[in-house]
Amino acid sequence: MKKQNLSAIEHSVLEAIQEKALTSFEILDKVENLDMILPLYSVLDNLNDKGVLKSYNSNDIKYHMAQ
């Protein structure tokens, strides 16, 4: 994983998806500092912009994993 200036919540999300790709709702269940889906989408967008997140679709479900 690339080391960049990450916020605490971004770091928490990356830790949750380090081992295995997860859906947004699975990430939401694992990360304690987030309790709503819209802020998670913002964090996922930021991580994607920083190049540390990979997302893909499988069977019409979107998965996210640390890169």
C-alpha positions in Angstrom: 0.0 0.0 0.0 1.3 3.5 -0.8 2.0 5.7 2.2 0.3 9.1 1.9 -1.2 11.6 4.3 -4.4 9.7 5.3 -7.0 10.8 7.7 -7.8 8.5 10.6 -11.1 7.4 8.9 -9.3 6.8 5.6 -6.7 4.7 7.5 -9.5 2.7 9.3 -11.3 2.0 5.9 -8.0 0.8 4.4 -7.4 -1.5 7.3 -10.8 -3.0 6.9 -10.2 -3.8 3.2 -6.5 -4.8 3.5 -7.1 -8.6 3.7 -10.2 -9.0 1.5 -12.4 -7.1 -0.9 -15.6 -5.9 0.8 -18.8 -4.2 -0.3 -19.6 -0.7 1.0 -22.1 -2.1 3.6 -19.5 -4.7 4.8 -17.0 -1.8 5.2 -19.6 0.2 7.1 -20.1 -2.7 9.5 -16.3 -3.1 10.1 -15.4 0.6 10.6 -16.5 1.9 13.9 -16.1 5.7 13.2 -18.6 5.6 10.3 -22.3 5.0 10.8 -23.8 6.3 7.5 -23.2 5.2 4.0 -22.9 8.7 2.3 -19.8 9.7 4.3 -18.3 6.3 3.5 -18.7 7.0 -0.2 -16.9 10.2 0.2 -14.0 8.4 1.9 -13.9 5.8 -0.8 -13.8 8.5 -3.5 -10.9 10.2 -1.7 -9.0 6.9 -1.4 -9.6 6.2 -5.0 -8.3 9.7 -5.9 -5.1 9.0 -3.9 -4.6 5.7 -5.7 -4.7 3.4 -2.7 -8.1 1.8 -3.5 -9.2 -0.6 -6.2 -12.9 -1.2 -6.9 -14.5 -3.8 -9.2 -17.9 -5.3 -9.9 -18.7 -8.9 -9.6 -22.3 -10.2 -10.2 -23.6 -6.6 -10.1 -22.1 -6.0 -6.7 -19.3 -3.4 -6.2 -16.3 -4.5 -4.1 -13.4 -2.4 -2.8 -10.0 -3.4 -1.7 -6.7 -1.8 -0.7 -4.2 -1.5 -3.5 
